[in-house]
C-alpha cells in the first residue's frame, strides 16, 4: 500500500478542540487515516469538548460506526503514558493493556508508547532492565489481541539509539516496533534521516513534525521532544529533513502510516497536507 497519509487528532489540543473536530478536518482534507490520544478514565476537559483525546471508557463500537460512516480508519491509538522505569511498572502496564483492548475494538492496529523527558535518572542498565519487564507484560496482551506496540522517540532513553536497539533487540518481536518522529529527532539534536536509518529495521509509522525557528534556537539539544509543530509542515527549519526522510521512505518502499502533527488551525492543516502531498508526488 505504500505511505498512508493521515494526521493526529492531538493537533486540536492547542486549539481546545475535540476529537470530532479532528474527524471533520480529516474528511475536509480528504485524509483516510486518523490517530487519536487516549484517556484512561474521565477527564472533564474532554467531556466539555475542549480536548481531542478519547476516553477508553467510551463505547468503541459507536465510535467506530461514526468513523466508518465518514470513511475514516484509526491508524493508531496514542497511549503515551511513560512506560519506561518504575512508574511504567506501577501505572503504565495496566493502562497499556486496556488501551490494547480498546484499540482492537476500534480496529486500530497499533498503540504508541513513550518514555519521558522527566524519566528518573537511573543507571541505564537498570532502566533497561525495568523497561524490558514492562514491555514483557504489555506484549502478552499485544500478542493475544494482535496489536503492534510502537515506541516513539520522545525522551532521554528513546533518543539514545544504542538504548533503543538494545531494547528492541532483546525482543526481536514483530509486535514491538517504532513510531519515528521527525520533530522529536531534530529537537534531540539528531540528524532526523540518520536517526531514521539507525532505527529503520523496526519503523512501521512516523509522526511528521516541523519545528518553528525560534523553538529550534531555544531548545535543540536541550529538550527530548515537542508536542506538535506550531507552524505548518514545510514552513519550519525541519522541512528539508522531513523531505529527505519522506524521499528515503519512498526509495525504500516503506509501507506504513505517516501522521501530520501540527497546530490544528484550518490553514496549518491545509498547508501541511498540500506540502506533504507535493513532496510525495515529486
Secondary structure, DSSP 8 states (H G I E B T S, - for coil): --EEEEEEGGGGTTTT--HHHHHHHHHHTT--EEEEEEESS--HHHHTT----EETTS-HHHHHHHHHHTT-EEEEEEEEEE-SSHHIIIIIHHHHHHHHHHHHHHT--EEEEE--TT-----HHHHHHHHHHHHHHHHHHHHHHT-EEEEE--STTTT-HHHHHHHHHHH--TTEEEEEEHHHHHHHT--HHHHHHHHGGGEEEEEE----HHHHHHHTTT-S--SSBSS-TTSSTTHHHHHHHHHHHHHTT--EEEEE-B---HHHHHHHHHHHHHHHH-
